[in-house]
Amino acid sequence: MDQPLDLSITLTPPLQESTSNAVARITLQCDQLSLAHVGGLLTDPLTAKERENLRWYLEEYWKWPYEGFARRGRDVEALLAEVGQRLYHMIFSGAEAKELALRWLEYSQQTAPPAQCQISILSDIPKALSLPWELLHDGHGFLVPSRSRPISIIRRIPQQEAVTSDLVFAPPLRVLLVTARPENVPFTDPRSIARELLDAVQEQLEAGAIEVEFLRPPTLSALRARMRRVERPVQVLHFDGHGVFDARAKQGLLAFEDENGDLDLVKAVSVAQALREGGIRLVILTACQGARNAADDALSSAAAQFIDGRIDAVVAMSATVLVNSAARYVAAFYRALPTSPSMSSAHERARYALYPHPQRHPHRRRAAE
C-alpha cells in the first residue's frame, strides 16, 4: 500500500440542541477499508487548570528551580496519559467505533512490514484542532509513537481535502533554509538548527540526494526574489527563527530581518503569497507558536495560512519549543525524509526520536534529586 492507511476523524459543529460543553460531532471513516461510523459528541477533555498545567510543563518547567516543582512536573506527566485516555474513549465510544478502530489496526498488521497507519483530524473548529491529539491512549499505551504499529497523526482543514494526501519527494530534494536572527531578539544558540540539519544529511549531501541553500539575506524581499528563480526550484522552505501569534490581529507572524538586520515581523499570509508561485510543497517552521490559532478562527495560525495558500503540508509547533528539542527533531526528520515512503512517515520517525530523550535542555537537573 503506497499511501498510509488513513483513519479520518471528522469533527463538525454540534447541533444547537447539544450540551453546552460539546465541541464537535464525531464521524469516523477509513475509505481504503470502506469503513464508516457516525459517533457521538466530543467535549473538551481538559479543565482550564489542566490546560494551564500542560502549557507550564511544555514551556516553563525547565526554567524553574528543582526544589518544590518536581512534584508538579510529575503530576503533569501522569496527566498526559489520563487526558489521552479521555480523548480515546470519547472518539471510540461504543461497540461499532471500537470495532472500526480494531479492524483498521489489524489490517495494518497483515502486511510485511506493517503498513503505515495515519490518523487525520479533519475540522475547521479551532478548539478541536488545538486539542492534544498526540496523547491518544487506549489504556495500554499511547498510540504514538509505536515501533510495532507505526502511526502518524496529522491535522487537516476542509479546504485541504483536494490537495495530495501525502508527499513523496524524488531526489534531489532542494531545501531553502531561512535562518533569521534579527537584532535585539534573544536566541539561545543561533547556529543549532542549521548545524544539526547539515550534520544529519551529510551523506545525502555528498550523494546529491539533498541540496541545502541558505537565503541571504533572510528578508522577505530576498525570499520573493528567490521564488522567481524558476530554473532551480526548491521543494521545501525551512524557516528557523522566532514566531509569534498576534492575538489581537488573530494571525501568526514570523520574525524575518529587514535590510538593516533589524526585526521585521511578517504576516504568514504574506510569506504564503511569496511561496505560491515558487513550487514549494512543504514548509517547516522551527519557530515557536507557528501552529497556534485564535479561539474562533482555525485559519489564523501561521501553519493554517500556509495551507490556505495551497502549500501541501506544514510542520509547525503550537507551543514554545526549546532549541535542543527542535534540533533533535530536525536532524531525525531530514535523515528520514529521503528514504521514507512519505512525508508523514518521516515526521513520525522524527517525533519518535524525541520520545526516548525527555531532556529538553542541555542543562540537567541533579540526578540525586
C-alpha positions in Angstrom: 0.0 0.0 0.0 1.7 3.2 -1.2 -0.5 5.6 0.8 -0.8 5.4 4.6 -3.8 3.5 5.9 -5.8 6.6 6.9 -8.4 6.7 9.7 -10.2 10.1 9.4 -11.7 11.7 12.5 -14.0 14.4 11.1 -15.2 16.9 13.7 -18.2 19.1 12.7 -20.1 21.7 14.7 -22.5 20.2 17.2 -26.2 20.6 16.8 -27.8 23.6 18.6 -29.6 21.2 21.0 -26.4 19.6 22.0 -25.0 20.0 25.5 -23.3 23.4 26.2 -19.8 21.8 26.6 -19.9 20.0 23.3 -17.0 20.8 21.0 -18.0 18.8 17.9 -19.8 15.8 16.4 -17.6 12.8 15.6 -17.5 10.8 12.4 -15.0 8.0 11.8 -14.1 6.9 8.3 -11.5 4.7 6.6 -12.1 4.9 2.8 -9.4 2.3 2.0 -11.3 -0.4 4.0 -14.8 1.0 3.3 -15.4 1.7 7.0 -17.5 4.5 8.4 -19.2 5.3 11.7 -21.2 8.3 13.0 -20.2 8.7 16.6 -21.2 10.9 19.5 -20.1 14.2 20.8 -16.6 15.4 21.6 -16.2 17.5 24.7 -13.1 19.3 26.0 -11.0 16.6 27.8 -9.1 19.3 29.7 -10.2 21.7 32.5 -8.8 25.2 32.5 -6.4 24.3 35.3 -5.1 21.2 33.5 -4.6 23.2 30.2 -2.6 25.7 32.1 -0.5 23.0 33.7 0.2 21.5 30.3 1.3 24.8 29.0 3.5 25.4 32.0 5.1 21.9 31.7 5.9 22.4 28.0 7.1 26.0 28.1 8.2 26.9 31.6 9.0 23.9 33.7 12.7 23.8 32.5 13.2 27.3 33.9 12.0 26.7 37.4 14.4 25.6 40.3 14.0 21.9 41.0 13.1 22.2 44.7 9.3 22.4 45.1 8.4 22.0 41.4 9.4 18.3 40.7 6.2 17.1 42.2 4.1 19.4 39.9 6.1 18.2 36.9 5.5 14.5 37.8 1.8 15.2 38.3 1.6 16.8 34.8 3.4 13.8 33.3 0.8 11.5 34.9 -1.9 13.7 33.5 -0.7 13.1 29.9 -1.9 9.5 29.8 -5.1 10.4 31.6 -6.0 13.1 29.1 -5.1 10.7 26.2 -7.5 8.1 27.5 -10.3 10.6 27.9 -9.9 11.6 24.2 -9.6 8.0 23.1 -12.8 6.9 24.9 -14.8 9.8 23.5 -13.7 9.1 19.9 -14.0 5.4 20.1 -17.1 5.1 22.4 -19.5 2.3 21.6 -19.0 -1.2 20.1 -19.1 -0.1 16.5 -16.5 2.6 16.9 -14.2 0.2 18.8 -14.7 -2.5 16.1 -13.8 0.0 13.4 -10.6 1.0 15.2 -9.7 -2.7 15.7 -10.2 -3.6 12.0 -8.1 -0.6 11.0 -5.2 -1.6 13.2 -5.5 -5.3 12.4 -5.4 -4.7 8.7 -2.1 -2.8 9.0 -0.5 -5.8 10.7 -1.4 -8.1 7.7 1.3 -6.6 5.5 5.0 -7.1 5.8 6.3 -4.8 7.1 3.3 -3.4 8.9 1.5 -0.7 6.8 2.0 2.9 7.9 -1.2 4.0 9.7 -2.4 7.6 9.9 -5.0 9.4 11.9 -6.3 12.5 10.2 -8.0 15.1 12.3 -10.3 16.9 9.8 -12.0 20.0 11.1 -12.3 23.8 10.9 -13.2 24.1 14.6 -10.2 25.8 16.3 -10.8 24.2 19.7 -11.0 20.8 18.1 -7.8 21.3 16.1 -5.9 22.5 19.2 -6.6 19.5 21.3 -3.6 17.3 22.2 -4.4 14.5 19.8 -0.8 13.2 20.0 -1.7 12.0 23.5 -4.3 9.4 22.3 -4.0 6.5 24.7 -6.0 3.2 24.5 -5.4 2.3 28.2 -2.4 0.1 27.3 -0.2 2.8 25.9 0.0 5.9 23.7 -0.9 5.3 20.1 2.1 7.2 19.0 5.0 6.6 19.0 4.9 2.9 18.5 7.5 0.7 16.7 5.1 -2.3 16.4 2.4 -0.3 14.5 3.7 2.9 13.0 1.0 5.6 13.4 1.2 9.3 12.5 -1.3 12.0 13.5 -1.9 14.9 11.2 -4.4 17.8 11.2 -6.3 18.9 8.1 -8.8 21.6 7.4 -11.6 21.0 4.9 -10.0 23.3 2.2 -7.1 20.8 2.1 -9.2 17.8 1.0 -8.4 18.4 -2.7 -4.7 18.6 -2.0 -2.5 15.5 -2.4 -2.9 13.4 0.7 0.8 12.8 1.3 4.1 13.9 -0.1 6.9 11.8 -1.7 10.0 13.6 -2.8 12.2 12.4 -5.6 15.9 13.4 -5.3 17.4 15.8 -5.3 15.4 17.3 -2.5 16.1 21.0 -2.5 15.7 22.8 0.8 15.7 26.6 1.2 16.8 27.4 4.8 15.8 30.8 6.2 17.8 31.4 9.4 16.6 34.8 10.7 18.4 36.3 13.6 17.3 40.0 13.8 19.0 42.4 16.2 17.6 42.7 19.7 15.8 39.4 19.6 17.3 36.8 22.0 18.2 33.4 20.7 19.6 30.5 22.8 22.0 29.3 20.0 21.8 31.0 16.6 23.5 28.1 14.9 21.9 24.9 16.3 19.3 24.1 13.7 21.5 24.7 10.7 24.3 22.7 12.2 22.1 19.7 13.1 20.5 19.8 9.7 23.8 19.7 7.8 25.2 17.1 10.1 22.2 14.9 9.7 22.2 14.9 5.9 25.9 14.9 5.2 25.8 11.6 3.4 22.8 12.7 1.3 24.5 16.0 0.5 27.6 14.1 -0.7 25.5 11.7 -2.8 23.4 14.6 -4.3 20.1 13.4 -2.8 19.6 16.6 -0.8 20.7 20.2 -1.6 20.5 22.8 1.1 20.6 26.5 0.2 20.7 29.4 2.7 18.6 32.5 1.9 20.9 35.5 2.1 19.9 38.0 3.5 16.9 36.4 5.4 14.4 39.1 4.3 11.0 38.8 2.7 12.2 40.7 -0.4 15.1 38.2 -0.8 12.6 35.3 -0.5 10.4 36.8 -3.2 13.3 37.2 -5.5 14.4 33.6 -4.9 11.0 32.3 -5.6 11.1 33.9 -9.0 14.2 31.9 -10.0 12.4 29.1 -11.6 15.5 27.5 -13.2 16.4 25.9 -9.8 13.1 25.4 -7.9 13.1 24.3 -4.3 10.5 22.0 -2.7 11.0 22.7 1.0 11.1 26.0 2.8 12.5 25.7 6.3 12.1 28.9 8.5 14.3 28.8 11.6 13.7 31.7 13.9 11.1 33.3 16.1 7.4 33.0 15.6 4.6 34.8 17.5 0.9 34.8 17.5 -0.8 38.2 17.5 -4.0 37.5 19.4 -5.5 40.9 18.7 -5.0 40.7 15.0 -5.7 36.9 15.0 -2.7 36.0 12.8 0.6 34.2 13.0 3.8 36.3 12.4 7.3 35.2 11.5 10.4 37.2 12.6 12.3 38.0 9.4 15.1 40.5 9.2 14.8 43.8 7.4 17.6 45.2 5.1 19.4 46.5 8.2 19.3 43.3 10.1 16.5 44.5 12.5 13.3 42.8 13.3 10.7 42.6 10.6 7.5 40.8 11.8 5.9 39.4 8.6 2.4 38.0 8.4 2.4 34.4 7.5 -0.2 35.1 4.8 2.4 37.4 3.1 5.0 34.7 3.1 2.5 32.2 1.7 1.8 34.6 -1.1 5.5 34.7 -1.9 5.7 30.9 -2.0 2.6 30.4 -4.1 4.4 30.6 -7.4 7.7 29.1 -6.2 6.8 25.4 -6.3 7.2 25.0 -2.5 5.3 21.9 -1.4 6.4 21.6 2.3 7.0 24.3 4.9 8.9 23.6 8.1 8.6 26.1 10.9 11.1 25.7 13.7 9.5 28.8 15.1 7.5 29.0 18.3 3.7 29.1 18.1 3.6 28.5 14.4 0.6 26.3 14.8 -1.2 28.4 17.4 -4.6 29.8 16.4 -7.3 32.1 17.7 -10.1 30.5 19.6 -12.6 31.5 17.0 -10.5 31.2 13.7 -9.0 27.9 12.6 -7.2 29.7 9.7 -5.5 32.3 11.9 -2.3 30.3 12.7 0.8 30.6 10.6 0.6 26.9 9.6 -3.1 27.2 8.6 -2.4 30.3 6.5 0.3 28.4 4.6 -2.2 25.5 4.0 -4.8 28.0 2.9 -2.2 29.4 0.5 -2.1 26.0 -1.2 1.1 24.6 0.4 0.6 20.8 0.6 1.9 20.3 4.1 3.3 22.3 7.1 5.3 21.1 10.1 4.8 23.6 12.9 4.6 24.0 16.7 1.7 25.1 18.8 3.9 25.9 21.8 7.3 27.4 22.6 9.8 24.7 22.0 13.5 24.7 23.1 16.3 24.7 20.6 17.6 21.3 21.9 14.3 19.6 21.1 13.9 21.4 17.8 17.4 20.5 16.7 16.9 16.8 17.6 13.6 16.7 15.6 15.2 18.4 12.6 18.1 16.0 12.5 15.9 13.0 12.6 13.4 14.4 10.1 15.9 15.2 7.4 17.7 12.0 7.9 14.5 10.1 7.3 12.9 12.2 4.6 14.8 10.9 1.5 14.2 7.3 2.3 10.7 7.4 3.9 7.7 6.3 1.9 6.0 9.6 2.7 6.5 12.9 4.5 4.2 11.9 7.3 6.3 8.8 7.8 9.4 10.9 8.2 7.6 13.2 10.5 6.6 10.3 12.8 10.1 8.9 12.8 11.4 12.3 13.9 8.8 12.5 16.7 9.9 9.1 17.8 13.5 10.3 18.0 12.3 12.8 20.7 10.4 10.2 22.7 13.4 8.4 24.4 15.1 11.7 25.1 12.9 13.6 27.5 15.7 16.1 28.3 14.6 19.3 26.6 17.5 21.4 27.6 21.3 20.8 27.8 21.3 21.8 31.5 20.3 18.7 33.5 18.7 18.6 36.9 20.7 16.9 39.7 20.4 13.1 39.5 20.2 12.8 43.3 17.0 14.9 43.2 
